[in-house]
Structure formats: structure tokens, C-alpha cells
Amino acid sequence: MSKPETTVATNFLRPIVQADLDSGKHASIVTRFPPEPNGYLHIGHAKSICLNFGLAKEFGGVCNLRFDDTNPAKEDQEYIDAIKSDVQWLGFQWAGEERYASDYFDQLHAWAIHLIEAGKAYVCDLTPEQAREYRGSLTEPGQNSPFRERSVSENLDLFARMKAGEFPDGARALRAKIDMASPNMNLRDPILYRIRHAHHHQTGDKWCIYPSYDFTHGQSDAIEGITHSICTLEFEDHRPLYEWFLDNLPVPAKPRQYEFARLNLNYTITSKRKLKQLVDEKHVSGWDDPRMSTLSGFRRRGYTPASIRNFCDMIGVNRAGGVVDIGMLEFAIREDLDANAARAMCVLKPLKVVITNYPEGQVENLELPRHPKQDMGVRVLPFSREIYIDASDFEEVPPAGFKRLIPGGEVRLRGSYVIRADEAVKDEQGNIVELRCSYDENTLGRNPEGRKVKGVIHWVPAAESVECEVRLYDRLFRSANPEKDEEGGSFLDNINPGSLVVLTGCRVEPSLANVVSEERFQFEREGYFVADLKDSQPGKPVFNRTVTLRDSWGQ
């Protein structure tokens, strides 16, 4: 993919925040990132994280981390811990301690009673199915619930009994009394509280009624003094309800909601429900599988926090929807790793080479730069009589344009000598198992006299190189729109069967024997790789391919 014309796109919220500060509407800004702890964060969340934390940092404000934990049946401490880790890994730190919507359950309950006493909320006995029927449609108004005109005293009594656990799940709900004929479906007497006899990871068994997202969100923003409550566009139709609650409750502040277009990335699934399905049905190894669109997956794949932040800058923040080419994300990581990843050599399919005219027992310690343009020092590569090259770098019958090793032909070993292929040793099945070569001792750091050698290949020493496992990761889905299967199947039918190829018996240069997890490298001629976060051990490294050197999908 060619380099984008600009590396930083527009952000329509920036001038809004600046104007609010300039006018004195706000002395400082307070934003929040409010994830639900019902799964791991994905690349779409990265856009929201960078936006909320980025605006706060740019304008000298603060950003809160608040878990929207109103649905305990689907939430877990594992998700909370993972979310905190991901936010910090991306390079951000929330103000103070992390917050929870459940911190405000007592206040929300008191405000629910306030609405009942004001005649603006009632307990409804309709089943969920009946409530959907009464709600109407986009073209037809809803009908008032037969329980809408209950007295204040009856509603207070029933709501107290709901809280006391007297009724089973789904038997009753507390609803706001707004307008069943409103063209905005969200204002048709929305639910404030549902009965759910579920243990909560923060409040234990204190509650068996839980507030809805719509009732929780705006009031939590008000309690925290949020100045700019930034949501994705699907919440635009919820904004009138957000404001209705703020106007009808004695809240300490009145935040303003703004909406932006969520990130839609091709070749990618970002539905948490579907990501969980991939995990639960073992199509992947876990939430942090390097093929997943989760931040923990990208981290394990070798993506850097800087590359994801730069990607979010490139795509910008606007209100227009659309699909972003995943090539932009891959461009961001290639640009980062090209500048910052140390170089190394790894032979994926080793073929032993014996250099017959090199003295037996002799070893030369060659020094190669760790980076061609940055001062990262050098690494030492022992050169001796036996080395490994990649099996694909030798062809007995070469295709057109082949510039590597052929019978009687010469190539340069990276950072070393020019060698000539003299003999191919084969096993009983005719497979090449060894090459016999000779070297030109006058070509270390110099071109051979009287002839031109075009090819350069990578290699590792046979004795000192380290055996390793290499995992070649590719896009998890073979279709640009995984949600849409041409034959009418599910997104699972679009899984790319070649998204993971595991190579064992690979050989890497000795400087990487005790590589630190998450250390990233460009394996020359092969791509960018990272030492696996979980499975690498001293002397037994595992490397994950982050991305190829070039965009092979766009060709």
C-alpha cells in the first residue's frame, strides 16, 4: 500500500473542545472511556481510547476509565483486568482509580424513586414479548402499557418489592413515562430497571435489579462531571433520552453527548459476540490469538502501541461512516518496525551447506549492524564450514528471473562471502538434503573480481544457530466483508484456512537465543516478527509473524 497523503487526519471534536474552553463554558475538560467488561477490547475500541484520552491530554484535561457493569451475567473480572492492561499498553493512564457504574447504583436507585414520585416512572408487568408489541414500529406509534397509570404509591411499593427480590427475572420492569407515540423509539417509555437475580463482580448479591445502559450512562457522566461524552453514531438516537434524564433529575452537572463514526475495518470482525464465539468454539486459541482483532491479539502479533495510535491518527475522527482498508493498519506497523526493529536472520526451511574449501575448525566472528540506518550496535554471527540457507534459495531448474543459488551459480551470503553451488546431495527419494559449495575468500566486504553477483541470500551458522518455532500468521478472514458469505453462510465460513502456518525446526542466528518476549525483529527477506509473549522460553524461542515486508494481498 502506498503511503497516505497525510499522516494525521481531521478530528471534528477538536475545535468544539477548543471553543468550549475559549468561551469559558468549561474551565477544563473531562472525558471518559466506558467499556462493558463482557469481552476483550478490539481495534475499534482503540479509536475511542485514543480519542477520549488524546483529547484530554491535548487540552490539559483528564479522562476517566469507567466500566459499564450493568449486566453482571455477561461480565467477568478477567475482562476488567484485560481492559485495564490494554489501555495502559496503548500508552494511556486514567485519572485516579478506575470507576464502575456500580459505584453509583445507590444514587441511581434514589433517582429512580425520584422519577416515580414525580409521576415520570412506573412499574410495568408486560412480558418482554408483550412490551415489544406495545412499542410499535418505525412507522406506527406505540400503545400505552395497561400499567402506565398506576398510582405513585403502588409504583413505589412494587419497585421496593422488586428490589427486595420478591419477583422472578422478567416479571416486572421499571419504565420511564415519556411518550409512546414519539417518532424516536428510544423515548417510548424506555426501561430503567430490570429484575436480574445475578451475582455482581463488584457489589456481590446486594442487588437483584439492575439499571439499563440508557439510565446509567448519562447520570454516571453527570456524577463524574464529564464535559464531553463521546459515543459512536449508533447512540445518536439515544441522545434525546440522555438529555431527558438530565433534565428531569437533580443531577450535579449536565454533560453534552457527541457522536462519531465507529471504526469499520475490512477483513475484520469487531463484534464482541462473534469474537467470543470464535474463542468459545475454538476457531482460535483465545482472546489473545494473534489473528484476533483484539488489542491483546495485536499485541501478541507484534503490533506496537505507537503503530496503533498512528493508525488512529491517520483515519481521523468524523461523523461519516465507511470502511477503512486494513492495509492502512499494516502500513502503520511496517513504517514503525522498519524504523525501529532490529535486523536478524532466520532460516525457515533449513538446507545445510558445506563449504568444502573453508578450513575445518576455523570460525570467523562477523559483525553485522543490528539496524542499517540506526545506531543499535552490532550482532556477532559466527561463520564456519557449515551453515544453513533456506531451501527455497536453491533451484536445480530455476524459473525465469531467479536470482538465487543454482548449480554452478554464485550468490552472496548477507554480510559474508560469495559462494558457488558445486554439488547437490540427495537422499534415496531424490530430495536435496545438502549442498556442497565453495567460497571466494577475497569477497568479504568486496565484490569479486571480473564478475558480477546479483543475488544476496540470508543464512545462519549450523553449529551456533538456535532451533526455533515460527508461526506465520495471516488475516483470519479471506473476505473483505467477513459478515457476508456469498453462499449464504455465516462469518465462520469466511475463515481463512491459511491464517496460521506453524513451522518447526527453523534456525535463527545465535544473538536471538535468549530473546526477550515482545522483542521485535525484521527477519531479513522474510518479514517482521515478534518473540511470542506466552510461549517463548530461554533457548527455545517462538516467533510470530507480525506482517510481511510488503503488501502481498494488494497484488
LOMI-403955 format. One record per residue: x, y, z of N, C-alpha, C in turn. Coordinates in steps of 0.001 Angstrom, whole numbers, plus 500000, padded with zeros to 6 digits. Each point is the difference from the previous one (the first is absolute). Last residue first. Example, Ala and Ser with C-alpha at 12.3 -4.5 7.8 and 13.67 -1.06 7.14 Angstrom:
2
512850497750507080500820501190500060499230501090500730 500290494280499930499110501190500000500900501200500000 
This chain:
555
498227492746495737500569499719498682499066499118499171 499588501508504708499588501020499046500477499737498588 501107497253503809498564499883499722499563500980498921 504474499833501842499792498967498988498522499859499635 503383503825502191498589499646499957499767498991498880 504778500260502590499194500786499060498574499494500026 503075498194503021500767501203499665499222500923499073 497190496909503358500994499767498957500726501305499673 498005499034504914499536500421498683501108499693499003 499994498178504483499133501159500170499375500383498667 501921495143501906500110500998498935498961501102500225 502390496969503886498767500219499257500249501015498892 503214496367503112499822501293499342498696500027499217 502894497354504289498893499865499054499748501381499414 504455497346502789499120501110499622498898499578499023 503547497903503448498954499394499174499011501078499555 503779501013502788500569498914499222499000499296499102 497810502634503801501441500142499729500548498782499284 494906500956499125500786499662501182501472500191499672 494565501247498003501453500035499872500659499667501341 495144500412499291500620498697499779501512500005499849 496853503936500779499684498899500915500958498823499893 500342504042497281499838500455501371499823498853500979 502778499880495222498658499802500538499949500282501494 503191502409496401500113498852500897498676499835500741 500175502198495086500098500330501421500153498707500785 500630502183494501499635498960500950500179500499501434 499805501339494212500197500500501367499429498981500979 502086498692495015498916500765500592500372500502501373 502765497650496402498864499168500406498821500805500558 504563501528498530499356499370498857498749499204500365 502876501197504108500330500483498666499411499094498924 498009501051504749500769498875499494500236500300498521 498928503432504028499783499713498589500899498825499659 497893501029505011501111499927499055499470500031498568 498705500752505835499594499927498592501213500069499078 498328498534505360501044500669499236499737499743498508 497360498105503610499518501224499366501117500798499324 501800496540503443498654499986499438499587501394499562 505147498713500017498984500401500968498635499992499308 504449496887498763499254501196499660498916500263501045 504017496806499353499305500353501235499205501292499816 502275498171496239499773498795500806499164500301501236 501772502775496133498606499984500432499673498801500885 504289500853497879499742501186500830498565500028500526 501756496594496880500199499774501439499715501211500877 497316498984495289501379500317500368500166500012501520 496343496799497858500188501443500124501418500275500480 496647495869497622501273500345500643500192501510499959 495737495875499865500637501173499388501275500325500764 496648496442500947501342499696499493500644501155499263 494721499968500003500931499564501047501350499690499363 495220502954498792501232499391499508500888499648501195 494504501272498752501013499826501042501195499251499416 495649503240498265500880498905499597501114499926501036 494860502559499290501116499634500876500727498795499411 496423502038497650500299501131500891501103499689501002 497622497526496149501446500209500057500406501115500939 495415498760499141500667498773500476501511500139500078 496042503763500581501095499686499091500737498758500504 494692501539500757501303499849500657501036499530498979 495146500762499366501006500852499360501367499906500668 495973497821501544500325499407498706501047500803499241 498125501478504129500956498913500234500422499333498693 496597503367500257501347500557499932501049498921500218 495502498120498083500315500945501070501415500534499824 496927498394495695500452499440501266500262501076501038 498665500330495139498966500045501020500390499404501333 502695500685495928499131498833499862498962499920501112 503317503481499771499337499997498689499031498834499837 501259502536504631500479498842499244499199499894498703 501081503934503805499161499648498857500635498854499218 502063502041503847498617499825500444499115499446498883 504663501275499432499797498658500557498559499733500404 502556503160496463498817500161500857499651498649500597 503767500150497381500069501374500499498823500315500910 501931494962499511499120500934499320500122501386500616 502255496117501679500433500097498602499167500999499209 501511499636505476498905499825499049500480500246498579 503002500255503670499128498916500443498885499717498997 505044501905498860498663500472500337499067498825500310 504927498756500852499436500800498915498609500435500441 504989497650502128498605500438500122499608500841498800 503873496294501504499695500941498925498515500342500054 503948498117503534498574499941499669499686501092498985 504482496969502019499539501227499351498546499813499586 504129497809503512498717499819499322499577501344499433 505235498037500977498857500774500479498743499588499251 505796499063501083498754499489499447498825500779500583 505040501942499291499059499489501003498739499505499309 505635500641498611498627500495499859499081499260500972 504763499014499369499619500970501036498556500499499893 502030496728496901500276499568501373499402500946501036 499561500914495253499393498713500331500166499662501476 499605505096497953501002498950500225499333498708500456 497391503360496724500381499952501418501058498919500152 497548503470495858500577498741500456500170500060501515 497909502728495033500304499981501434500440498590500394 500685502600495042499086499174500791500426500023501466 500615502596494796500444500012501405498980499184500789 501550500787494312499160499571501122500672500130501352 502128501141495683498767500766500186499255499644501280 505296500138497995499083499106500707498741500802500350 504326500337496254498991500690500787499035498985500603 505550500213498163498662499441499830499034500718500957 504832500892499759499709499504498670498629499380499796 501826500376504982500634500618498830499535499311498725 497048500586504658500990499136499339500555500675498747 498370502908504240499439499309498859501056499115499364 499919501276505344500447500456498677499285499214498922 499650499180504796499933501460499922500434500562498668 501328495338500380499425500520501240500032501526499954 501749496821496602498753500753499785499336500453501295 504009497035498864500300501422499776498746500866499873 500157495109500482500512500612501228500298501486499853 496390496604497750501093500842499503500513500799501189 497499494928499962499890501434500225501191500712499399 496785495187499243501329500562500257499847501508500144 496572495310500698500319501284499377501466500342500241 495799496021500391501450500157500112500356501259499195 495202498272502512500721500597498877501480500016500310 495367496903501631501224500743500325500574500587498719 495919497502500103500196500068501453501241500798500379 496135498892495771501283500634500303500122500174501507 497099496074497478499900501319500635501386500545500303 498721495571498100500354501070499078499861501390500575 499504495563502098498790500443499311500261501142499020 503437498148502805499527498930499108498756500388499223 503010504082501481499712498738500683499431498997498995 503621504124498852498599499604500104499841498708500792 503495504579498809499946498649500549498533499641500241 502773503620496653498813499803500821499941498543500442 504136503654498279499386498672499971498784499975500920 502530504075498970500752499024499212499289498656499874 499194505654501043499420498670500191500704499006499082 501970504691502289499560499378498750499483498603500294 500799505106502855500175498553499892499466499523498650 501793504768502910499334499454498818500291498500499947 500028502708504801500718499709498769499051499657498845 498248503024504141501061498992500004500584499840498598 495997502544501490501047500385500950501202499087499996 496029497868497616499861501321500617501114500245501030 500825496855495828499386499819501302499983501356500697 500096499189494568500677500504501197499175499640501228 500416497157495219499240501027500725500877500515501130 500351496768495000500523500643501200498953500937500612 500152495141496590499786501437500155500512500516501335 499836495335498382501083500745499360499870501500500143 495593497642500936501218499206499775501037500790499203 496845503023502791499722498962499019501276499191499794 497611504178503435501051499018499746499516498918499033 497751504800499715500618499409501184500948498889499559 496753502883497470501297500634500259500660499453501257 495924499148495853500496499505501287501418500524500243 497053500577495984500210501090500939500516499588501361 497539496278497274500503501247499407500119501071501067 500404495082501868499021500706499159500617501273499445 502997495554501281499450501275500483498941500569499065 502146495249501435499448500499498733499301501317500334 502247498214503506500757499304498950499546500462498621 499850502896504662499161499323499006500899499335498956 499948502720505216500739499199499027499012499301499078 498627502773503681501027500816499351500909499191499083 496430498283502910499424500668498823501021500855499258 501011497725504132499892499049498888499455500671498735 502852502699503696498628499556499808499921499126498758 504494500017502883499276500985499210498560499502499877 504539499005503475498680499701499442499551501158499126 505196497936501365498978501009500255498654499450499526 505642498642500923498632499545499796499012501083500398 504751500766500237499911499113498838498559499573499698 500485504550502693500904498850499961499651499119498800 498839504906503038500011499409498666501029498871499992 496864503200503792501131499110499697499864499401498594 498153504693502095499522498821499298501199499120499651 498265504510503333501098499149499539499422498733499389 498086505335500486499862498659500520501085499155499351 499410505618501229500223498896499074499620498685500662 498227505466500680501106499110500271500091498887498969 496912503631499836499563499014500990501114499036500354 498892504607497089501127499497500784499472499101501119 497703500806495022500026500498501374501164499368500743 498974498920495431499953501462500036500085500576501413 500073495179498815500798500643498943500071501521500107 499727496240504047499056500782499193500797500776498961 502187496934502751498663499584500412498920500786499259 505049498745498050499225501011500737498635499453500374 504314496809499587498992500592499129499215501040500792 504863496822500200499154500995500644499066500624498969 502808495010500607499671501148499161499078500948500764 503619495952501088498887500723500614499753501278499207 502265494998498675500142501455499950498763500635500626 502672494916500082498776500784500227500355501469499924 502098494555498811500158501457500034498640500666500181 500689495184499495500308500500501334500154501503500089 500759497880495243499275499344501089500459500555501332 500179502850495325500779499162500925499142499392501116 498135501008495048500217500809501209500690499108501028 498414498592495603501356500555500019500238500938501180 495732497731499280501058498979499953501405500580500059 495120501167501905500924500780499171501317499232499964 494658498620500882501381499739500416500918500737499029 494529500341501638501006500300498984501372499709500612 494358498774501009501408500093500409500892500248498791 494871501504500932500724499088499112501482500170500325 494854501512502406501457499890499918500488498943498997 495777503290500741500099498618499539501467499688499747 499038504162501936498741499328500304500029498531499606 503735503725501660499782499093498876498777499151500327 501977505083501594499359498753500418499734499173498751 502697504848501954499789499006498949499436498725500608 499845505682501207500562498700500351499743499060498841 499444505632501892500061498990498945500639498720500536 496972503941502720501340499515499676499916498938498906 496366504022500660500262498589500283501418499624499585 497904504457499350500379499696501380500316498546500305 498553502195495661500874500977500658500581499484501307 496963497358497511501112500274499105500995500943500667 495926499072502186501021498964500161501180500194499068 496323503065499765500576500009501350501153499004500101 497491500096496021500758501243500126500704500070501349 497056496398499193501224499882499189500882501234500163 495777500032502060500952499152500728501273499798499187 496537502585498058500450500650501237501018499136500738 497830498300496119500977501021499653500579500629501262 496492497012500521501241499287499690501099500970499569 495747501754500738500536499523501278501322499268499772 497689501368496221500480501184500714500612499617501342 497878496695497278501342500338499524500565501242500684 495520498453500550500941499485500996501442500235499571 495817503132498591500795498893499474501006499556501052 495122502302500992501425500297499896500733498756499506 494703501896499532500862498868500330501444500394499743 495349503028501476500814499486498906500868498867500488 496725504719501739500393498602500103500824499573498793 499538504960502361499673499233498795500484498565500168 500774503667503068498661499439500165499561499183498790 505198500776502123498951500748499315498659499321500240 505738499819500906498738499891500738498972500851499279 505015497308498440499268501187500417498715499683500746 503842497383497811498617499853499542499132501163500449 504662499815501237499869500021498540498545499958499551 501168499560504630500211501368499519499747500091498495 499920495761501943498815500758500416500111501463499588 503740497276499245498893499584499134498735500790500335 503688500530502808500209500689498716498904499652499000 499995497753504139499672501417500199500165500778498694 501318495555499939498539500076500098499567501445500238 504611499084499885499428499747498676498481500113500030 502458500399504058500178501173499133499351499778498633 500123496414503165499029501043500364500089501207499073 501511495391497883500463500881501058498885500975500376 500088494690497862499678501411499767500457500822501202 500238495138499598501191500813499830499723501447499669 497149496014501278500418499903498604501250500834499741 497775500151504156500717498734499885500499499771498584 497397503841500781501229500079500803500822498723499848 495741500160498033500959500813499247501326500108500762 496548497813502237500426499223498844501010500750499158 497997502172503606500947499012500514500480499084498883 496706503151498979501284500674500242501024499020500550 496150498093496806500136500560501344501357500695500146 498205497408496201500036501461499897500072500669501365 502065494966498493498804500691500475500170501511499851 503380496606499143499136500274498849498759500790500389 503373498410503189500514501083499146499204500271498732 498083498265504842500533499368498790500452501118499045 497854500481504427501255500624499579500660499251498846 495875498553501995499773501415499707501267500685499490 499991494817499121499580500807501136499782501441499575 501155496352496982500533499452501245499570500777501229 496957499308495433501271500653500330500439499481501367 496181498260498331500523500317498671501340500711500125 496859498261503602501402499619499769500441500116498537 495794501207502501499949498846499104501386499568499530 499504503755502911499275498902500643499979498745499131 501984504034498270500755499445501131499316498758500547 497854502378496574501248499456499464500820499328501097 496147502339501290499663498740499335501244499342499410 500410504269501854499842499001501058499652498642499400 500185503596497092501355499700500465499951498937501099 495945501635498465500601499091499030501449499676500364 497660503062502706499262498738500030500649498987499050 501560504425500057500491499231501148499291498651500106 501022502777495457498886499701500897500512499150501159 502556501468496110500179500695501286498794499835500924 502877497884495286498784499944500809500275500745501305 502390500154494731500059500011501461498600499900500600 501622500887495331500638498735500393499973499765501509 499216505047498883499722498819499183500853498805500451 498050504013503126501238499583499351499717498762499161 497589504372502842499673498778499262501211499648499143 498822503431504448500965499450499063499459498704499392 496804504183501698500819498904500522500956499505498913 497945505066500479499872498741499255500939498951500575 497902503896503153500949499892498889499827498637499342 497343503790503742500136498699499348501001500068498850 498552502585505080500409500172498601500217498618499399 497532502581504704500411498820499238500334500376498566 500123502712505005499475499997498624500543498776499280 498949501309505593500948499753498899499296500029498651 498879501955504940499305499605498776501001499855498855 499781499676505886500572500624498792499209499511498798 498817498642504488500940501082500342500602500707498794 494869497733500380501401499592499802500940501172500279 494836498644500573500834501020500654501493499657499919 496042498697496249500615499517501247500875501097500600 497729500240495699498959499622500953500529499434501303 502688501440496138499055501097500240498998499678501098 503166496739498544500726501100500627499064501156500342 498219496325497609500357499624501364500699501158500725 499048500594495465498764499972500781500290499651501457 503488499852496772499707501360500465498723500051500831 501265495881498071501121500435500857499669501361500618 497164498504496659499723499326501273501069500360501029 500592501633495610498836500641500638499629499362501338 503583497955497487500336501272500627498792500726500595 500257495784497370499828499908501451500222501356500678 500673499229495307498570499991500282499702499866501492 504509499805498564499454501316499670498508500070500322 503211496206500401499361500604501171499418501385499707 502493497342496826498772499260500285499270500550501223 504329501710498436498791500526499359498724499229500325 504071500140503599499927499702498566498612500336499472 502152502755504167499471498676499683500078499759498497 501585503548504381500214499672498588499613498543499750 499443504402503472499710498571500035499976499499498563 501940504355502883499754499566498633499870498479500009 500442502164504134499615501170499187499627499596498587 499863497551505163500474499869498623499517501203499188 499556498712504925500301501308499426500581499924498599 498270496425503065501453500158499829500379501357499413 495402498810500675500663499841501303501490500285499887 497472499922496020499705501187500803500702499936501351 500280496264497090500751501140499456499812501235500871 497391496330501036501391499748500405500901501120499485 495569500078498621500093500385501413501405499738500556 498991498720495520500012501450500157500155500440501432 499738495260499122501132500667499360500047501503500259 496503496695501546501269500064500742500970501022499425 495729498859498030499773500688501274501305500226500756 500099497638495875499547501372499764499785500767501301 501184495354500161501100500847499532499540501450499867 497248497181503521500325499889498583501176500904499664 499288497830505009499573501083499118500400499734498553 498734496256503900501142500695499414499513501044499005 498552496483504506499515500842498907501191500800499492 500553497197503575499405499061499046499219500773498939 504300500927503924498932500405499100499453498815499206 503472499483503318499230501112500550498772500311499150 503762496575499791498580499673499894499111501108500552 504927501083498119499579498729500577498532499738499766 502890503732498408499054500230501098499484498709500627 503253500047496348500397501110500875499098500120501226 499342496646496556501432499901500328500477501127500910 494968497769499888500760501058499323501448499993500485 495483496388499541501116500470500827500835500994499197 494666499135499137501348499616499557501040500589500955 494675500078498711500585499388501196501374499448499609 496764503918497931500997498987499634500626499470501284 495978503652497832500276499044501084500984498960499484 499677505252498269499540498633499754500304499152501230 499439505681498651500514498898500825499368498683499571 499272503955497412501008500540500918500658498878500815 497273500438494902500212499284501273501104500686500793 496814502742496420501131499060500091500128499388501395 496351502711497077500021499435501355501126498968500186 500093502366495813498748499294500251500098499197501296 503544502564497740499203500775500949498659499340500307 503212498300496793500651499983501303499215500758501061 498759499831495301499637498787500740500592499981501406 498558504193496950501250499418500478499664498818500905 496504502565498310500664499408498824501351499385500350 495856500340503578501161500738499503500577499337498750 496218498721502999499778500360498592501190500734499402 499683498578504621499921498785499194499734500287498526 502342502745504202499058500209498898499992498778499089 501561500508505086500359501117499113498948500154498913 501461497366504785498748500390499360500271501227499135 503248495649501759499758501444500008498692500280499275 500961495261502582500117500725498733499792501482500214 501144494860502560499703501407500227500259500753498711 498467494672500662501074500933499671499553501405500376 498772494192500784499645501412499994501221500817499596 500164495279499761498592500124500374499514501437499933 504586498091499160499120500302498884498545500213500369 502897497300503472500566500745498872498942500213498918 497914499243504796501014499325499170500485500898498860 498273501836504954499496499557498697501110499331499188 500649501911504440498739499285500126499537499376498681 503991502828501658500148498669499428498739499177500007 501080504762501292500103499013501078500091498570499483 499323503722497074501339500098500606500210498937501076 495724500363498057500967499560498988501404499966500595 496702501860502626499916498536500023500886499384498905 499636504676500186500675499538501218499992498484500070 497585501980496543501436500157499749500806499540501209 495283500053500341500465498941499106501503500085499742 497981503422502611499905498705500684500554498878499123 499665504302498163501054499977501021500017498653500715 496548500740496896501299499859499328501143499939501006 495676500863501630500100498623499531501338499755499311 499054504395501402500197499123501160500123498533499576 499023503304496720501368500137500505500245499026501134 496288498511496560500244501133500900501448500028500441 498417498039495166500054499617501407500310501219500864 499522499588495024499353500971500881499911499518501443 501928497372496348500646501318499949499435500988501017 499047495213498604500459500277501368500577501412500124 498452497979495854498837500036500898500370500320501443 502864501859495765499885498797500806498746500102500875 500339502643495321500298500105501422499841498651500684 501392500307494829498810500091500841500426500095501456 502603501619495103499790498960501001498690500202500739 500944501536494757500247500383501397499774498820500930 501710499550494812498782499997500801500324500388501436 503370499600496594498924500659499263498693500074500782 504008497931501673500489501271499477498904500774499281 498157496712503631501082499857499031500461501377499538 497457497727504763499748500480498653501197499782499098 499019498822504844500943501069499659499743500589498617 497739496176502110499450501299500370500884501153499516 501484495541499380498791500223499210499418501388500265 503679498581502551500412500249498618498785500280499114 499242498732504450500550501358499950500449500356498588 498547495605500926498880500933499947500495501439499869 503249496662500562499348499830498703498837500984499855 502299499802504163500829500599498940499355499903498618 496553500081503940501151499143499708500856500682498940 496949502877503427500022499360498692501213499079499877 498710502987503756499964498546500117499983499291498646 501904504956502365499227499396498916500102498485500098 500734504909503032500319498576499917499044499365499005 501689505303499905498990499065500496500513498570499845 501196505868499702500454498616499854498958499090500625 499673504776500128500691499840498721500598498603499813 497747502496503868499044499496499030500604499749498636 502187501329504203499614501105499121498980499564498950 501876496862503019499280500981500813499528501194499173 502694496718497913498705499420500368499168501035500758 504412501177498946499151500023498813498616499411500301 503220499860503448499666501398499705499065500080498790 501879495850501062498898500327500907499547501443499778 503757498678497668498841499271499474498770500280500861 504112501672501448499458500808498907498805499304499335 502346497702503373499316501162500591499378500872498906 502646496399498611498765499502500610499201501150500603 504239500963498355499079499736498897498654499493500523 503495500611503107499494501279499516498997499801498860 502138496170501670499145500582501044499395501319499527 503149497837497152498715499305500055499068500591501060 504707501090498404498919500983500079498626499334500125 504175497636499454500299500927501099498819500933500269 500059497013496285499446499444501244500352500842501221 501794500919495692498619500468500091499365499505501299 505240500647499957498995499027499571498632500656500067 505755501401499746498657500171500523499088498927499422 505666500774501118498955499692499027498639500091500688 503729503108501997499698498575499903498991499757498878 502715504408499289499646499328501247499821498505499836 500048502091495467500088500860501184499555499212501234 502274497515495664498775500676500407500222500812501272 503480498592495939499714499754501405498788500828500403 502861497846495217499140500962500684499799499600501463 502267497620496137500751501195500401499191501033500758 499143495296498293499898500990498924500684501311500354 499697496581503244500928499595498932499972500998498856 496900500536503501501350500400500402501027499625498941 495585498629499294500038501469499999501400500483500349 499186495350500241500041500490498623500097501525499943 499478497830504224501320499734499431500118500577498595 495823500179502133500953500914500656501393499841499403 496735496985498534499726501352499511500972501001500611 500119495521501526500521500109498635499812501413499453 498173498939504237501467500029500066500604500194498607 495329499444500259500401501259500640501524500129500007 498147495962498519499838501058499002500418501353500570 499979496262502873501025499816498963499949501133498981 496652499601503332501196500709500447501142499873498992 494855499768498349500976499166500705501209500840500382 494362499829497755501245500698500349500919499108500817 495316499303498387500940499868498893501377500582500312 496277500069503097499976498631499487501029499777498900 499067504336502160500977499102500650500039498595499437 498686504996498520499493498693499547500912498897500551 500795504754500488498578499892500344499403498658499593 504627502839499994499771498640500508498558499834500482 503663503179497395498544499976499927499537498596500388 504658502836501263499425498758499484498478500070500074 503964503899499574498810499580500742499405498747499354 504436503689500141499659498655499542498835499537500853 501652505282498713499673498926500936499852498674499266 502822504853499072499103498990499436499808498896501033 501613505663499689500181498637500500498981499091499332 502626504897498400498941499487500852500316498612500511 502367503125496734500332500138501417498921499534500946 500200499776495027499443501235500548500195500117501515 501672496229497450500293501155499151499546501309500639 498977495792502101501420500343500098500314501275499229 495616498290499723500285500436501371501460500438500145 498665498105495907499454501349500182500302500529501387 501292495541499119500787500956499218499491501416500149 497709496318501953501215500309500752500818501067499276 496089498613497796499663500525501317501235500379500818 500634498042495636499213501228499916499771500596501380 502143495808499583500889501075499533499259501328499938 497446496230501115500998500256501040500890501169499599 496897498430496836499334500717501090500979500349501117 501605497371496443499635501328499482499359500839501096 500953495514500923501227500803499983499709501406499498 496665496596499967500122500703501281501240500890500018 499332497206496289499034501097500006500045500794501279 502578496060499530500617501133499313499035501184499913 499009496741504052500456499738498638500486501292499345 499171497601505334499956501154499110500529499620498620 497637496287503179501256500734499876499816501182499036 495853498161503023500881499480498962501282500822499987 496367501152502794499420498729499543500803499398498844 499807504459502960500964498912500283499442498633499634 499226505157497894499292498940500715501000498864500261 501499505329499411499781498674499407499120499105500871 501320505341499470499074499177500802499743498600499451 503263504814500330499926498817499137499199498966500784 500285505754500188499995498667500621500030498940498919 501106505750501274499425498989499122499995498662500724 500520505619500996500029498670500609499302499058499023 502410505395500074499143498943499470500211498685500751 500181505471501526500852498917499507499080498880499541 498089504073501009501348500425500385501028498966499561 495193501084497560500680499065500898501381500552500327 497175502821497755498955499016500326500551498952500953 502363503805497857499829499879501437498886499047500396 501922501175495551498815500743500422499796499988501506 503601497548497908500174501431499719498832500829500517 499799495265500299500992500542500926500164501508499810 497182497710497055499423499929501343500956500547501051 501493499624495512499006501077500141499383500005501396 502990496497498892500712501275500085499026501163500218 498205495720499204500607500090501336500706501345500179 498290499134495774498894500113500953500545500157501415 503020499159496392499553501394500088498828500191500952 501560495493499488501055500881500509499549501466500054 497474496249498102499747500354501395501019500992500556 500123497958495556499005501069500076499717500441501438 504345498039497389499227499592501173498991501106500266 503543498155495619499272500980500787499275499354501178 504600497803498090498742500444499405499268500925500967 505313498376499015499068500358501058498737500564499369 503565498513497283500121499030501078499077500326501159 499709500794494408500220500677501273500050498957501092 499808498510495596500420501367499714500266500778501277 500697494623499891498918500972499941500528501416499801 502642495672498143499908500820501201498858500999499865 499775495234497456500780501234499947499750500833501242 499758494552499665499154501186500000500879501232500000 
